[in-house]
Amino acid sequence: MSFIIKRQLSTLIPPKIASASNLGAAPGAKRLANVVGFYKALPRGPAPAPVRKGLLGKYTAKYFDGDNASGVPLVHLIVTVFLISYTLDYNLHLKHHKKGAEHEEAHH
């Protein structure tokens, strides 16, 4: 085989499987069988979806990925912000009335 043909064929086969010098062997050679075996062992079809782990990963898989995408996370965000702000406001208000002197004067 000429160098050009070997070079063209070598670009189709990964370099660690076969080199241009090995492509000049007979078609039934062991090296060609290795190449065929390599390509037969490759998985076919689309890659499987990655499995999400952890709390955030499961939440993302449930509400954001694929056909499950919805506006529920926005509702969750609004409720969470409301609960945090209400808790802070309530606790700060209690600290304001901790001594109770304001209420005694107002009731008399």
VEXTISE-697901 format. One record per atom (N, C-alpha, C): residue number from 1; residue in three letters; atom name; x, y, z. Coordinates in Angstrom, 1 decimal. Atoms other than C-alpha are relative to their C-alpha. Example, Ala and Ser with C-alpha at 12.3 -4.5 7.8 and 13.67 -1.06 7.14 Angstrom:
<site k="1" r="ala" a="N" x="0.9" y="-1.2" z="0.0"/>
<site k="1" r="ala" a="CA" x="12.3" y="-4.5" z="7.8"/>
<site k="1" r="ala" a="C" x="0.9" y="1.2" z="0.0"/>
<site k="2" r="ser" a="N" x="-0.9" y="-1.1" z="0.0"/>
<site k="2" r="ser" a="CA" x="13.7" y="-1.1" z="7.1"/>
<site k="2" r="ser" a="C" x="-0.8" y="1.1" z="0.8"/>
//
This chain:
<site k="1" r="met" a="N" x="0.8" y="-1.2" z="0.0"/>
<site k="1" r="met" a="CA" x="0.0" y="0.0" z="0.0"/>
<site k="1" r="met" a="C" x="0.9" y="1.2" z="0.0"/>
<site k="2" r="ser" a="N" x="-0.7" y="-1.3" z="0.0"/>
<site k="2" r="ser" a="CA" x="1.1" y="3.5" z="-0.6"/>
<site k="2" r="ser" a="C" x="-0.1" y="0.7" z="1.3"/>
<site k="3" r="phe" a="N" x="0.0" y="-0.8" z="-1.3"/>
<site k="3" r="phe" a="CA" x="1.8" y="5.9" z="2.2"/>
<site k="3" r="phe" a="C" x="-1.3" y="0.8" z="0.1"/>
<site k="4" r="ile" a="N" x="1.2" y="-0.8" z="-0.1"/>
<site k="4" r="ile" a="CA" x="-1.2" y="8.0" z="1.3"/>
<site k="4" r="ile" a="C" x="-1.2" y="-0.8" z="0.4"/>
<site k="5" r="ile" a="N" x="1.2" y="0.9" z="-0.4"/>
<site k="5" r="ile" a="CA" x="-3.7" y="5.1" z="1.5"/>
<site k="5" r="ile" a="C" x="0.1" y="-0.4" z="1.4"/>
<site k="6" r="lys" a="N" x="-0.2" y="0.3" z="-1.4"/>
<site k="6" r="lys" a="CA" x="-2.2" y="4.0" z="4.8"/>
<site k="6" r="lys" a="C" x="-0.3" y="1.1" z="0.9"/>
<site k="7" r="arg" a="N" x="0.3" y="-1.2" z="-0.8"/>
<site k="7" r="arg" a="CA" x="-2.5" y="7.5" z="6.1"/>
<site k="7" r="arg" a="C" x="-1.5" y="0.2" z="0.1"/>
<site k="8" r="gln" a="N" x="1.4" y="-0.2" z="0.0"/>
<site k="8" r="gln" a="CA" x="-6.1" y="7.7" z="5.1"/>
<site k="8" r="gln" a="C" x="-0.7" y="-1.0" z="0.8"/>
<site k="9" r="leu" a="N" x="0.6" y="1.1" z="-0.8"/>
<site k="9" r="leu" a="CA" x="-7.0" y="4.4" z="6.7"/>
<site k="9" r="leu" a="C" x="0.3" y="0.2" z="1.4"/>
<site k="10" r="ser" a="N" x="-0.4" y="-0.1" z="-1.4"/>
<site k="10" r="ser" a="CA" x="-5.1" y="5.2" z="9.8"/>
<site k="10" r="ser" a="C" x="-0.8" y="1.1" z="0.7"/>
<site k="11" r="thr" a="N" x="0.8" y="-1.1" z="-0.7"/>
<site k="11" r="thr" a="CA" x="-7.3" y="8.3" z="10.5"/>
<site k="11" r="thr" a="C" x="-1.4" y="-0.6" z="0.4"/>
<site k="12" r="leu" a="N" x="1.2" y="0.6" z="-0.4"/>
<site k="12" r="leu" a="CA" x="-10.3" y="6.0" z="10.7"/>
<site k="12" r="leu" a="C" x="0.1" y="-0.9" z="1.2"/>
<site k="13" r="ile" a="N" x="-0.2" y="0.9" z="-1.2"/>
<site k="13" r="ile" a="CA" x="-8.8" y="3.8" z="13.4"/>
<site k="13" r="ile" a="C" x="0.8" y="0.7" z="1.0"/>
<site k="14" r="pro" a="N" x="-0.8" y="-0.7" z="-1.1"/>
<site k="14" r="pro" a="CA" x="-7.7" y="5.1" z="16.8"/>
<site k="14" r="pro" a="C" x="1.4" y="-0.4" z="0.0"/>
<site k="15" r="pro" a="N" x="-1.5" y="0.3" z="0.1"/>
<site k="15" r="pro" a="CA" x="-3.9" y="5.3" z="17.0"/>
<site k="15" r="pro" a="C" x="0.4" y="-1.1" z="0.9"/>
<site k="16" r="lys" a="N" x="-0.5" y="1.0" z="-0.9"/>
<site k="16" r="lys" a="CA" x="-3.6" y="3.0" z="20.0"/>
<site k="16" r="lys" a="C" x="-0.5" y="-1.4" z="-0.4"/>
<site k="17" r="ile" a="N" x="0.5" y="1.3" z="0.5"/>
<site k="17" r="ile" a="CA" x="-5.5" y="0.2" z="18.2"/>
<site k="17" r="ile" a="C" x="0.9" y="-0.5" z="-1.2"/>
<site k="18" r="ala" a="N" x="-0.8" y="0.4" z="1.1"/>
<site k="18" r="ala" a="CA" x="-3.6" y="0.2" z="14.9"/>
<site k="18" r="ala" a="C" x="0.7" y="1.2" z="-0.5"/>
<site k="19" r="ser" a="N" x="-0.8" y="-1.1" z="0.5"/>
<site k="19" r="ser" a="CA" x="-0.9" y="2.3" z="13.3"/>
<site k="19" r="ser" a="C" x="0.0" y="-0.2" z="-1.5"/>
<site k="20" r="ala" a="N" x="0.0" y="0.1" z="1.5"/>
<site k="20" r="ala" a="CA" x="-0.3" y="3.0" z="9.6"/>
<site k="20" r="ala" a="C" x="0.9" y="-1.2" z="-0.5"/>
<site k="21" r="ser" a="N" x="-0.8" y="1.2" z="0.4"/>
<site k="21" r="ser" a="CA" x="2.4" y="0.3" z="9.5"/>
<site k="21" r="ser" a="C" x="-0.7" y="-1.3" z="0.2"/>
<site k="22" r="asn" a="N" x="0.7" y="1.2" z="-0.2"/>
<site k="22" r="asn" a="CA" x="0.1" y="-2.3" z="10.8"/>
<site k="22" r="asn" a="C" x="-1.1" y="-0.2" z="-1.0"/>
<site k="23" r="leu" a="N" x="1.1" y="0.1" z="1.0"/>
<site k="23" r="leu" a="CA" x="-2.6" y="-1.6" z="8.2"/>
<site k="23" r="leu" a="C" x="0.4" y="-0.7" z="-1.3"/>
<site k="24" r="gly" a="N" x="-0.4" y="0.6" z="1.2"/>
<site k="24" r="gly" a="CA" x="-0.5" y="-3.1" z="5.5"/>
<site k="24" r="gly" a="C" x="0.0" y="-1.5" z="0.0"/>
<site k="25" r="ala" a="N" x="0.1" y="1.4" z="-0.2"/>
<site k="25" r="ala" a="CA" x="-1.0" y="-6.6" z="6.9"/>
<site k="25" r="ala" a="C" x="-1.2" y="-0.6" z="-0.8"/>
<site k="26" r="ala" a="N" x="1.1" y="0.6" z="0.6"/>
<site k="26" r="ala" a="CA" x="-3.4" y="-9.1" z="5.4"/>
<site k="26" r="ala" a="C" x="-1.3" y="0.3" z="0.7"/>
<site k="27" r="pro" a="N" x="1.3" y="-0.4" z="-0.7"/>
<site k="27" r="pro" a="CA" x="-7.1" y="-8.4" z="6.1"/>
<site k="27" r="pro" a="C" x="-0.4" y="-0.9" z="1.1"/>
<site k="28" r="gly" a="N" x="0.4" y="0.9" z="-1.0"/>
<site k="28" r="gly" a="CA" x="-7.5" y="-11.5" z="8.2"/>
<site k="28" r="gly" a="C" x="1.0" y="0.0" z="1.2"/>
<site k="29" r="ala" a="N" x="-1.1" y="0.0" z="-1.0"/>
<site k="29" r="ala" a="CA" x="-4.5" y="-10.6" z="10.4"/>
<site k="29" r="ala" a="C" x="-0.6" y="0.2" z="1.4"/>
<site k="30" r="lys" a="N" x="0.4" y="-0.1" z="-1.4"/>
<site k="30" r="lys" a="CA" x="-4.7" y="-10.6" z="14.2"/>
<site k="30" r="lys" a="C" x="-0.3" y="1.4" z="0.4"/>
<site k="31" r="arg" a="N" x="0.2" y="-1.5" z="-0.4"/>
<site k="31" r="arg" a="CA" x="-4.4" y="-6.8" z="14.5"/>
<site k="31" r="arg" a="C" x="-1.4" y="0.5" z="-0.5"/>
<site k="32" r="leu" a="N" x="1.3" y="-0.4" z="0.5"/>
<site k="32" r="leu" a="CA" x="-7.5" y="-6.3" z="12.3"/>
<site k="32" r="leu" a="C" x="-1.1" y="-0.6" z="0.8"/>
<site k="33" r="ala" a="N" x="1.0" y="0.7" z="-0.9"/>
<site k="33" r="ala" a="CA" x="-9.4" y="-8.8" z="14.4"/>
<site k="33" r="ala" a="C" x="-0.1" y="0.8" z="1.3"/>
<site k="34" r="asn" a="N" x="0.0" y="-0.8" z="-1.2"/>
<site k="34" r="asn" a="CA" x="-8.4" y="-6.7" z="17.4"/>
<site k="34" r="asn" a="C" x="-0.8" y="1.3" z="-0.2"/>
<site k="35" r="val" a="N" x="0.7" y="-1.2" z="0.4"/>
<site k="35" r="val" a="CA" x="-9.8" y="-3.6" z="15.7"/>
<site k="35" r="val" a="C" x="-1.5" y="-0.3" z="0.0"/>
<site k="36" r="val" a="N" x="1.5" y="0.4" z="0.1"/>
<site k="36" r="val" a="CA" x="-13.1" y="-5.3" z="14.9"/>
<site k="36" r="val" a="C" x="-0.5" y="-0.3" z="1.3"/>
<site k="37" r="gly" a="N" x="0.4" y="0.4" z="-1.3"/>
<site k="37" r="gly" a="CA" x="-13.3" y="-6.7" z="18.4"/>
<site k="37" r="gly" a="C" x="-0.2" y="1.3" z="0.8"/>
<site k="38" r="phe" a="N" x="0.1" y="-1.2" z="-0.7"/>
<site k="38" r="phe" a="CA" x="-12.7" y="-3.2" z="19.8"/>
<site k="38" r="phe" a="C" x="-1.3" y="0.7" z="-0.3"/>
<site k="39" r="tyr" a="N" x="1.2" y="-0.8" z="0.4"/>
<site k="39" r="tyr" a="CA" x="-15.5" y="-1.6" z="17.8"/>
<site k="39" r="tyr" a="C" x="-1.3" y="-0.8" z="0.3"/>
<site k="40" r="lys" a="N" x="1.2" y="0.7" z="-0.4"/>
<site k="40" r="lys" a="CA" x="-17.9" y="-4.5" z="18.6"/>
<site k="40" r="lys" a="C" x="-0.3" y="0.1" z="1.5"/>
<site k="41" r="ala" a="N" x="0.1" y="-0.1" z="-1.5"/>
<site k="41" r="ala" a="CA" x="-17.3" y="-4.0" z="22.3"/>
<site k="41" r="ala" a="C" x="-0.6" y="1.4" z="0.4"/>
<site k="42" r="leu" a="N" x="0.5" y="-1.3" z="-0.3"/>
<site k="42" r="leu" a="CA" x="-18.3" y="-0.3" z="22.1"/>
<site k="42" r="leu" a="C" x="-1.5" y="0.0" z="0.2"/>
<site k="43" r="pro" a="N" x="1.5" y="-0.1" z="-0.2"/>
<site k="43" r="pro" a="CA" x="-21.8" y="0.5" z="23.5"/>
<site k="43" r="pro" a="C" x="-0.7" y="0.7" z="-1.1"/>
<site k="44" r="arg" a="N" x="0.8" y="-0.6" z="1.1"/>
<site k="44" r="arg" a="CA" x="-24.5" y="1.3" z="21.0"/>
<site k="44" r="arg" a="C" x="-1.2" y="0.8" z="0.6"/>
<site k="45" r="gly" a="N" x="1.2" y="-0.8" z="-0.4"/>
<site k="45" r="gly" a="CA" x="-27.3" y="3.8" z="21.3"/>
<site k="45" r="gly" a="C" x="0.4" y="1.2" z="0.9"/>
<site k="46" r="pro" a="N" x="-0.4" y="-1.2" z="-0.9"/>
<site k="46" r="pro" a="CA" x="-27.5" y="6.9" z="23.5"/>
<site k="46" r="pro" a="C" x="0.5" y="-0.4" z="1.3"/>
<site k="47" r="ala" a="N" x="-0.5" y="0.3" z="-1.3"/>
<site k="47" r="ala" a="CA" x="-25.7" y="7.1" z="26.7"/>
<site k="47" r="ala" a="C" x="-1.1" y="0.1" z="1.0"/>
<site k="48" r="pro" a="N" x="1.1" y="-0.1" z="-1.0"/>
<site k="48" r="pro" a="CA" x="-27.8" y="6.4" z="29.8"/>
<site k="48" r="pro" a="C" x="0.1" y="1.3" z="0.8"/>
<site k="49" r="ala" a="N" x="0.1" y="-1.3" z="-0.8"/>
<site k="49" r="ala" a="CA" x="-28.9" y="9.4" z="31.8"/>
<site k="49" r="ala" a="C" x="0.7" y="-0.2" z="1.3"/>
<site k="50" r="pro" a="N" x="-0.7" y="0.1" z="-1.3"/>
<site k="50" r="pro" a="CA" x="-26.7" y="10.1" z="34.8"/>
<site k="50" r="pro" a="C" x="-0.9" y="-0.1" z="1.2"/>
<site k="51" r="val" a="N" x="0.8" y="0.1" z="-1.1"/>
<site k="51" r="val" a="CA" x="-28.1" y="9.1" z="38.1"/>
<site k="51" r="val" a="C" x="0.3" y="1.1" z="1.0"/>
<site k="52" r="arg" a="N" x="-0.3" y="-1.1" z="-0.9"/>
<site k="52" r="arg" a="CA" x="-28.5" y="12.1" z="40.4"/>
<site k="52" r="arg" a="C" x="0.0" y="-0.5" z="1.4"/>
<site k="53" r="lys" a="N" x="-0.1" y="0.4" z="-1.4"/>
<site k="53" r="lys" a="CA" x="-27.4" y="11.7" z="44.0"/>
<site k="53" r="lys" a="C" x="-0.1" y="1.2" z="0.9"/>
<site k="54" r="gly" a="N" x="0.1" y="-1.1" z="-0.9"/>
<site k="54" r="gly" a="CA" x="-28.0" y="13.8" z="47.0"/>
<site k="54" r="gly" a="C" x="-1.4" y="0.7" z="-0.1"/>
<site k="55" r="leu" a="N" x="1.3" y="-0.7" z="-0.1"/>
<site k="55" r="leu" a="CA" x="-30.9" y="16.0" z="48.0"/>
<site k="55" r="leu" a="C" x="-0.2" y="1.0" z="-1.2"/>
<site k="56" r="leu" a="N" x="0.2" y="-0.9" z="1.1"/>
<site k="56" r="leu" a="CA" x="-30.3" y="18.7" z="45.4"/>
<site k="56" r="leu" a="C" x="-0.1" y="-0.7" z="-1.3"/>
<site k="57" r="gly" a="N" x="0.1" y="0.7" z="1.3"/>
<site k="57" r="gly" a="CA" x="-29.7" y="16.2" z="42.6"/>
<site k="57" r="gly" a="C" x="-1.3" y="-0.7" z="-0.2"/>
<site k="58" r="lys" a="N" x="1.3" y="0.6" z="0.2"/>
<site k="58" r="lys" a="CA" x="-32.9" y="14.4" z="43.3"/>
<site k="58" r="lys" a="C" x="-1.1" y="1.1" z="-0.2"/>
<site k="59" r="tyr" a="N" x="0.9" y="-1.1" z="0.2"/>
<site k="59" r="tyr" a="CA" x="-34.8" y="17.7" z="43.5"/>
<site k="59" r="tyr" a="C" x="0.1" y="0.5" z="-1.4"/>
<site k="60" r="thr" a="N" x="-0.2" y="-0.5" z="1.4"/>
<site k="60" r="thr" a="CA" x="-33.3" y="18.8" z="40.2"/>
<site k="60" r="thr" a="C" x="-0.6" y="-1.1" z="-1.0"/>
<site k="61" r="ala" a="N" x="0.5" y="1.1" z="0.9"/>
<site k="61" r="ala" a="CA" x="-34.2" y="15.4" z="38.6"/>
<site k="61" r="ala" a="C" x="-1.6" y="0.0" z="0.0"/>
<site k="62" r="lys" a="N" x="1.5" y="0.0" z="-0.1"/>
<site k="62" r="lys" a="CA" x="-37.8" y="15.7" z="39.9"/>
<site k="62" r="lys" a="C" x="-0.7" y="1.2" z="-0.6"/>
<site k="63" r="tyr" a="N" x="0.7" y="-1.2" z="0.4"/>
<site k="63" r="tyr" a="CA" x="-38.6" y="19.3" z="39.0"/>
<site k="63" r="tyr" a="C" x="0.6" y="0.7" z="-1.3"/>
<site k="64" r="phe" a="N" x="-0.6" y="-0.8" z="1.1"/>
<site k="64" r="phe" a="CA" x="-36.2" y="20.5" z="36.2"/>
<site k="64" r="phe" a="C" x="0.3" y="-0.8" z="-1.2"/>
<site k="65" r="asp" a="N" x="-0.5" y="0.8" z="1.1"/>
<site k="65" r="asp" a="CA" x="-35.1" y="17.6" z="34.0"/>
<site k="65" r="asp" a="C" x="-1.1" y="-0.6" z="-0.8"/>
<site k="66" r="gly" a="N" x="0.9" y="0.7" z="1.0"/>
<site k="66" r="gly" a="CA" x="-37.0" y="16.3" z="30.9"/>
<site k="66" r="gly" a="C" x="-1.4" y="0.6" z="0.0"/>
<site k="67" r="asp" a="N" x="1.4" y="-0.4" z="0.1"/>
<site k="67" r="asp" a="CA" x="-40.8" y="16.4" z="30.8"/>
<site k="67" r="asp" a="C" x="-0.5" y="0.5" z="1.3"/>
<site k="68" r="asn" a="N" x="0.5" y="-0.3" z="-1.3"/>
<site k="68" r="asn" a="CA" x="-41.0" y="17.1" z="34.5"/>
<site k="68" r="asn" a="C" x="0.1" y="1.5" z="0.3"/>
<site k="69" r="ala" a="N" x="-0.2" y="-1.4" z="-0.3"/>
<site k="69" r="ala" a="CA" x="-40.1" y="20.8" z="34.2"/>
<site k="69" r="ala" a="C" x="-1.3" y="0.7" z="0.3"/>
<site k="70" r="ser" a="N" x="1.2" y="-0.7" z="-0.4"/>
<site k="70" r="ser" a="CA" x="-42.6" y="23.0" z="36.0"/>
<site k="70" r="ser" a="C" x="0.4" y="1.2" z="0.8"/>
<site k="71" r="gly" a="N" x="-0.2" y="-1.2" z="-0.8"/>
<site k="71" r="gly" a="CA" x="-43.1" y="26.1" z="38.1"/>
<site k="71" r="gly" a="C" x="0.0" y="-0.3" z="1.4"/>
<site k="72" r="val" a="N" x="0.1" y="0.3" z="-1.4"/>
<site k="72" r="val" a="CA" x="-43.2" y="24.3" z="41.4"/>
<site k="72" r="val" a="C" x="1.2" y="0.5" z="0.8"/>
<site k="73" r="pro" a="N" x="-1.2" y="-0.5" z="-0.8"/>
<site k="73" r="pro" a="CA" x="-39.6" y="25.3" z="42.4"/>
<site k="73" r="pro" a="C" x="-0.2" y="1.5" z="0.3"/>
<site k="74" r="leu" a="N" x="0.2" y="-1.4" z="-0.3"/>
<site k="74" r="leu" a="CA" x="-40.7" y="28.9" z="42.1"/>
<site k="74" r="leu" a="C" x="-1.0" y="0.2" z="1.2"/>
<site k="75" r="val" a="N" x="0.9" y="-0.1" z="-1.2"/>
<site k="75" r="val" a="CA" x="-43.6" y="28.3" z="44.6"/>
<site k="75" r="val" a="C" x="0.8" y="-0.4" z="1.2"/>
<site k="76" r="his" a="N" x="-0.8" y="0.4" z="-1.2"/>
<site k="76" r="his" a="CA" x="-41.1" y="26.5" z="46.9"/>
<site k="76" r="his" a="C" x="0.9" y="1.1" z="0.4"/>
<site k="77" r="leu" a="N" x="-0.9" y="-1.1" z="-0.3"/>
<site k="77" r="leu" a="CA" x="-38.8" y="29.5" z="46.7"/>
<site k="77" r="leu" a="C" x="-0.8" y="1.1" z="0.8"/>
<site k="78" r="ile" a="N" x="0.8" y="-1.0" z="-0.6"/>
<site k="78" r="ile" a="CA" x="-41.6" y="31.9" z="47.6"/>
<site k="78" r="ile" a="C" x="-0.4" y="-0.4" z="1.4"/>
<site k="79" r="val" a="N" x="0.4" y="0.5" z="-1.3"/>
<site k="79" r="val" a="CA" x="-42.8" y="29.8" z="50.5"/>
<site k="79" r="val" a="C" x="1.2" y="0.0" z="1.0"/>
<site k="80" r="thr" a="N" x="-1.2" y="0.0" z="-0.8"/>
<site k="80" r="thr" a="CA" x="-39.3" y="29.4" z="51.8"/>
<site k="80" r="thr" a="C" x="0.4" y="1.4" z="0.5"/>
<site k="81" r="val" a="N" x="-0.3" y="-1.4" z="-0.4"/>
<site k="81" r="val" a="CA" x="-38.6" y="33.1" z="51.7"/>
<site k="81" r="val" a="C" x="-1.0" y="0.6" z="1.0"/>
<site k="82" r="phe" a="N" x="1.1" y="-0.5" z="-0.9"/>
<site k="82" r="phe" a="CA" x="-41.9" y="33.9" z="53.4"/>
<site k="82" r="phe" a="C" x="0.2" y="-0.6" z="1.4"/>
<site k="83" r="leu" a="N" x="-0.2" y="0.6" z="-1.3"/>
<site k="83" r="leu" a="CA" x="-41.2" y="31.4" z="56.2"/>
<site k="83" r="leu" a="C" x="1.2" y="0.5" z="0.7"/>
<site k="84" r="ile" a="N" x="-1.2" y="-0.6" z="-0.6"/>
<site k="84" r="ile" a="CA" x="-37.7" y="32.7" z="56.8"/>
<site k="84" r="ile" a="C" x="-0.2" y="1.4" z="0.5"/>
<site k="85" r="ser" a="N" x="0.2" y="-1.4" z="-0.4"/>
<site k="85" r="ser" a="CA" x="-38.7" y="36.3" z="56.8"/>
<site k="85" r="ser" a="C" x="-1.0" y="0.1" z="1.1"/>
<site k="86" r="tyr" a="N" x="0.9" y="0.0" z="-1.1"/>
<site k="86" r="tyr" a="CA" x="-41.7" y="35.6" z="59.1"/>
<site k="86" r="tyr" a="C" x="0.6" y="-0.4" z="1.3"/>
<site k="87" r="thr" a="N" x="-0.7" y="0.5" z="-1.2"/>
<site k="87" r="thr" a="CA" x="-39.5" y="33.7" z="61.5"/>
<site k="87" r="thr" a="C" x="0.9" y="1.1" z="0.5"/>
<site k="88" r="leu" a="N" x="-0.9" y="-1.1" z="-0.4"/>
<site k="88" r="leu" a="CA" x="-36.9" y="36.5" z="61.6"/>
<site k="88" r="leu" a="C" x="-0.8" y="1.2" z="0.6"/>
<site k="89" r="asp" a="N" x="0.8" y="-1.1" z="-0.5"/>
<site k="89" r="asp" a="CA" x="-39.6" y="39.2" z="62.0"/>
<site k="89" r="asp" a="C" x="-0.6" y="-0.3" z="1.4"/>
<site k="90" r="tyr" a="N" x="0.6" y="0.5" z="-1.2"/>
<site k="90" r="tyr" a="CA" x="-41.3" y="37.2" z="64.8"/>
<site k="90" r="tyr" a="C" x="1.0" y="0.1" z="1.1"/>
<site k="91" r="asn" a="N" x="-1.0" y="0.1" z="-1.0"/>
<site k="91" r="asn" a="CA" x="-38.1" y="36.6" z="66.7"/>
<site k="91" r="asn" a="C" x="0.5" y="1.4" z="0.4"/>
<site k="92" r="leu" a="N" x="-0.5" y="-1.3" z="-0.3"/>
<site k="92" r="leu" a="CA" x="-36.9" y="40.2" z="66.4"/>
<site k="92" r="leu" a="C" x="-1.1" y="0.8" z="0.7"/>
<site k="93" r="his" a="N" x="1.1" y="-0.7" z="-0.7"/>
<site k="93" r="his" a="CA" x="-40.3" y="41.5" z="67.5"/>
<site k="93" r="his" a="C" x="-0.1" y="-0.5" z="1.5"/>
<site k="94" r="leu" a="N" x="0.0" y="0.5" z="-1.4"/>
<site k="94" r="leu" a="CA" x="-40.1" y="39.2" z="70.6"/>
<site k="94" r="leu" a="C" x="1.2" y="0.7" z="0.8"/>
<site k="95" r="lys" a="N" x="-1.2" y="-0.7" z="-0.6"/>
<site k="95" r="lys" a="CA" x="-36.6" y="40.7" z="71.4"/>
<site k="95" r="lys" a="C" x="-0.3" y="1.4" z="0.4"/>
<site k="96" r="his" a="N" x="0.4" y="-1.3" z="-0.3"/>
<site k="96" r="his" a="CA" x="-38.1" y="44.1" z="71.2"/>
<site k="96" r="his" a="C" x="-0.9" y="0.2" z="1.2"/>
<site k="97" r="his" a="N" x="0.9" y="0.0" z="-1.1"/>
<site k="97" r="his" a="CA" x="-40.7" y="43.3" z="73.8"/>
<site k="97" r="his" a="C" x="0.5" y="-0.9" z="1.2"/>
<site k="98" r="lys" a="N" x="-0.6" y="0.9" z="-1.0"/>
<site k="98" r="lys" a="CA" x="-38.4" y="41.2" z="76.0"/>
<site k="98" r="lys" a="C" x="-0.3" y="0.5" z="1.4"/>
<site k="99" r="lys" a="N" x="0.1" y="-0.5" z="-1.4"/>
<site k="99" r="lys" a="CA" x="-38.6" y="43.4" z="79.1"/>
<site k="99" r="lys" a="C" x="-1.5" y="0.2" z="0.4"/>
<site k="100" r="gly" a="N" x="1.4" y="-0.1" z="-0.3"/>
<site k="100" r="gly" a="CA" x="-42.3" y="43.9" z="78.8"/>
<site k="100" r="gly" a="C" x="-0.5" y="1.4" z="0.6"/>
<site k="101" r="ala" a="N" x="0.3" y="-1.3" z="-0.6"/>
<site k="101" r="ala" a="CA" x="-42.2" y="47.5" z="80.1"/>
<site k="101" r="ala" a="C" x="-0.9" y="0.8" z="-0.9"/>
<site k="102" r="glu" a="N" x="0.8" y="-0.8" z="0.9"/>
<site k="102" r="glu" a="CA" x="-43.9" y="48.9" z="77.0"/>
<site k="102" r="glu" a="C" x="-1.5" y="-0.4" z="0.2"/>
<site k="103" r="his" a="N" x="1.4" y="0.4" z="-0.2"/>
<site k="103" r="his" a="CA" x="-47.0" y="46.8" z="77.6"/>
<site k="103" r="his" a="C" x="-0.6" y="0.4" z="1.3"/>
<site k="104" r="glu" a="N" x="0.6" y="-0.4" z="-1.4"/>
<site k="104" r="glu" a="CA" x="-47.4" y="47.6" z="81.3"/>
<site k="104" r="glu" a="C" x="-0.4" y="1.4" z="0.0"/>
<site k="105" r="glu" a="N" x="0.3" y="-1.4" z="0.0"/>
<site k="105" r="glu" a="CA" x="-47.3" y="51.3" z="80.6"/>
<site k="105" r="glu" a="C" x="-1.2" y="0.3" z="-0.9"/>
<site k="106" r="ala" a="N" x="1.1" y="-0.2" z="0.9"/>
<site k="106" r="ala" a="CA" x="-49.8" y="51.0" z="77.7"/>
<site k="106" r="ala" a="C" x="-1.3" y="-0.4" z="0.6"/>
<site k="107" r="his" a="N" x="1.2" y="0.5" z="-0.5"/>
<site k="107" r="his" a="CA" x="-52.3" y="49.1" z="79.7"/>
<site k="107" r="his" a="C" x="-0.5" y="0.8" z="1.2"/>
<site k="108" r="his" a="N" x="0.4" y="-0.8" z="-1.2"/>
<site k="108" r="his" a="CA" x="-52.4" y="51.4" z="82.8"/>
<site k="108" r="his" a="C" x="-0.6" y="1.3" z="-0.4"/>
//
